[in-house]
Amino acid sequence: MKLIDTSALYDIIAEGKKIENFFILDLTLYEFGNALWKNRKNQKCPLILKDFRGLDLKIIRIDTKDIVGIFDIAQRNSITVYDAAYAYYAKKYGLELITADKMLQKVWEKIK
């Protein structure tokens, strides 16, 4: 099973690739919406949104009990808290992390 972050999710959907058996974090919904909003003048946006709505993604809810662990990863690796959340939950649940973010990928390789 895999946890996919917004950077990879947006690219995969925009390229028309198939997504099955993936987890996302609840914050991915907001990040994905922001990515669409920023690119709203792109004529592909309605298609991307339609494809996103049709996905069967499992959502991991961020738990307040995990914030210390998430913040620790962020602080030790100089990455944002929301990027650290992906690494934290991928490790916690034994998931492969899929990201297009090079910095997050380096952190993930280090801590997995």
C-alpha positions as CSV (number, residue, x, y, z in Angstrom):
1,M,0.0,0.0,0.0
2,K,1.1,3.6,-0.7
3,L,0.6,7.0,0.7
4,I,0.6,9.7,-2.0
5,D,1.2,13.3,-1.3
6,T,-0.3,16.2,-3.3
7,S,2.6,16.9,-5.5
8,A,2.5,13.3,-6.9
9,L,-1.3,13.0,-6.9
10,Y,-1.8,16.1,-9.0
11,D,0.8,15.1,-11.5
12,I,-0.5,11.5,-11.8
13,I,-4.1,12.7,-12.3
14,A,-3.1,15.4,-14.8
15,E,-1.2,12.8,-16.8
16,G,-4.2,10.5,-16.8
17,K,-2.5,7.7,-15.0
18,K,-4.5,5.1,-13.0
19,I,-4.5,5.3,-9.2
20,E,-5.5,2.3,-7.1
21,N,-5.1,1.3,-3.5
22,F,-3.6,4.6,-2.3
23,F,-3.9,6.4,1.0
24,I,-3.9,10.2,1.3
25,L,-3.8,12.4,4.3
26,D,-6.9,14.5,5.1
27,L,-4.8,17.6,4.4
28,T,-4.2,16.4,0.9
29,L,-7.8,17.4,0.1
30,Y,-7.0,21.0,0.9
31,E,-3.7,21.0,-0.8
32,F,-5.1,19.5,-3.9
33,G,-7.9,22.0,-3.9
34,N,-5.3,24.8,-3.6
35,A,-3.3,23.4,-6.5
36,L,-6.4,23.4,-8.7
37,W,-7.3,26.9,-7.6
38,K,-3.9,28.2,-8.5
39,N,-4.1,26.5,-11.9
40,R,-7.8,27.4,-12.4
41,K,-7.2,29.1,-15.7
42,N,-5.8,25.8,-17.1
43,Q,-8.5,24.1,-19.1
44,K,-7.6,20.7,-17.7
45,C,-8.7,21.7,-14.2
46,P,-12.4,20.6,-14.6
47,L,-11.2,17.2,-15.9
48,I,-8.6,16.8,-13.1
49,L,-11.3,17.6,-10.5
50,K,-13.7,15.1,-12.2
51,D,-11.0,12.4,-12.2
52,F,-10.1,13.2,-8.5
53,R,-13.8,12.9,-7.5
54,G,-13.9,9.4,-9.0
55,L,-10.9,8.0,-7.1
56,D,-11.3,5.5,-4.3
57,L,-8.7,6.9,-2.0
58,K,-8.5,5.9,1.7
59,I,-8.1,8.9,3.9
60,I,-5.8,9.0,7.0
61,R,-7.0,11.6,9.5
62,I,-4.2,13.5,11.3
63,D,-4.5,12.8,15.0
64,T,-3.4,15.3,17.6
65,K,-1.5,12.6,19.4
66,D,0.9,12.4,16.5
67,I,1.7,16.1,16.2
68,V,4.8,15.8,18.4
69,G,6.2,13.0,16.1
70,I,5.3,15.0,13.0
71,F,6.9,18.2,14.4
72,D,10.0,16.2,15.4
73,I,10.5,15.0,11.8
74,A,9.9,18.6,10.5
75,Q,12.4,20.1,12.9
76,R,15.1,17.5,12.5
77,N,15.0,17.7,8.7
78,S,14.1,21.3,8.1
79,I,10.9,20.6,6.2
80,T,7.4,21.9,6.7
81,V,5.1,20.3,9.2
82,Y,2.7,19.2,6.4
83,D,5.5,17.5,4.5
84,A,6.7,15.9,7.7
85,A,3.1,14.5,8.2
86,Y,3.4,12.5,5.1
87,A,6.7,10.9,6.2
88,Y,5.4,10.3,9.7
89,Y,2.2,8.5,8.6
90,A,4.0,6.5,5.9
91,K,6.4,5.2,8.5
92,K,3.7,4.7,11.1
93,Y,1.5,2.6,8.9
94,G,4.3,0.9,6.9
95,L,3.3,2.5,3.6
96,E,5.4,3.5,0.7
97,L,5.5,7.2,0.3
98,I,4.9,8.5,-3.2
99,T,6.0,12.2,-3.7
100,A,7.3,14.4,-6.5
101,D,9.0,16.6,-3.8
102,K,12.7,16.0,-3.9
103,M,13.4,17.3,-0.3
104,L,10.6,15.1,1.1
105,Q,11.9,12.1,-0.8
106,K,15.3,12.6,0.7
107,V,13.9,12.8,4.2
108,W,11.7,9.7,3.5
109,E,14.7,7.7,2.3
110,K,16.5,8.6,5.5
111,I,13.8,7.7,8.0
112,K,11.9,4.8,6.5
